[in-house]
């Protein structure tokens, strides 16, 4: 925070030092609300799109779960996506946390010996030093 005196002070929340990831795939769509909505530009989308509903995660209030909702398939005959709904409310998308951490380390720091980095699991998140 910048003060009029010209002294730079540290932010109010000094405990925030994490990195969040956003993975984007042309064949997956996460949505909130009742129904998935496609972007207006559909040119880069896959023929089949798996849909996941964003749900709160009561065990870890700062995180969400992605519940399997169904899929959309493009009909070349009708030139539109048709929805195929799966009714199984207890299937969630699983992410390999170690793989995601290693990908982040490679992108940020280049090739390192990942086995030497100390990892700390904090709920569904991983911290590294």
Beta strands, then each sheet from edge to edge (+ up, - down):
strand 1: 28-31
strand 2: 48-56
strand 3: 64-75
strand 4: 80-85
strand 5: 119-122
strand 6: 125-128
sheet 1: 1+ 2+ 3- 4+
sheet 2: 5+ 6-
end
